[in-house]
Amino acid sequence: MLRRFLFLAVGFIGMLVTAEAVLRMLPVSTSTASGYLIDPLILTYPPGHHWRTATGWDLRNIQHMQSNNIGFASDIDFVPNSQAVALIGDSYVEASMLDGPTRPGPQLALALAGSRAVYAMGGPGSALLDYAERIRLAQQRFGVRDFVILMEAGDLRQSICGSGNVHGPCLDAETLAPRTQKVPPTSRSKSLLRHFALAHYLNGQLKLDLPSLLRRALTMAPPPPPEYTPMLARTVEGAVPLMAVLVEDAKRESMVSAVADDFFARVEPYISGHLVIVVDGRRTQVGLADAAAAQMPLMLERAQFMLIAQSRGAIVIDAEPLYLAHLQQSVLSLSVGPYDAHLNPIGVRLLMRAVAEHLQ
């Protein structure tokens, strides 16, 4: 029995070693160290950090990334320049799945005919209130006056604490009071796994959370929580109760108003030029024409925020009419692919040209 166990153990270790050796020869995504290195509320990479990204098990969209002098993924260093434009957002701005020249920062600079530097300050896994802190940083450190935010509709609800997309400031889920929720330091297990290509492949390409899997394997799993059904999906004999709809609508409207108020209160002291907010939306003719889709909670949040932003003096660019105009004359998609909903170079170019028209 012991001999059989030893054979199995040796065979398993040999398989791991072989897989590690093979994956080290392939362009698997590499480690992306990050931390609060330049500001206590802003998560960045170490300055001068180099890493590699790829998508999926078959390693699509391989890119070699680097961070600049203050830790953002950019080919240019940020220096004091009041004529520069700060382009701020999440992974839509970093766009690590696109070739360098086709990312939003370089495309906006091209649309501006090279007349102004564009400081792309993307932070994957962040939300609207995090963008406000980057506006503060860009103004205080570099004297930037004009700002462009590329946001998703989900950036509003993701600004609620516990959403998993917060780098620092957020609003309490119950009281909507401002709070701070920073990303915890990397655990020892994750730090150890960063050294192995196999771990990067399983985590980065296959999206398996190895530390969580190990913890579950070594501990007794608790009973699963009761299945959660969103209020808007609960029905009585197939009909949504009117009171439930009214309560959920009121909660949603309060959340959007609170996030918007907190965002504009944070950025107001730092904007002396333009604030352009580009709001992503639906990208198919079917979706754009579907009246029911327009009433989805996420779309209602989006519409409410755009009205608030316009009333607060921001230039709001609704991406959906731009997408529709493209779709009416082209069959080309605006997304990276069915496996990745980020904008592809065509979609990025549409939006950055619209932004340039307002900045010029």
Secondary structure, 3 states (H helix, E strand, C coil): CHHHHHHHHHHHHHHHHHHHHHHHCCCCCCCCCCEEEEECCEEECCCCCEEEEEECCCCEEEEEEEECCCCCECCCCCCCCCCCEEEEECHHHHCCCCCHHHCHHHHHHHHCCCCCCEEEEECCCCCHHHHHHHHHHHHHHHCCCEEEEEECHHHCHHHECCCCCCCCEEECCCCCCEEECCCCCCCHHHHHHCCCHHHHHHHHHCCCCHHHHHHHHHCCCCCCCCCCCCHHHCCECCECCHHHHHHHHHHHHHHHHHHHHHHHHHHHHHCCCCEEEEECCCCCHHHHHCHHHHCCHHHHHHHHHHHHHHHCCCEEEEHHHHHHHHHCCCCCCCEEECCEEEECHHHHHHHHHHHHHHHC
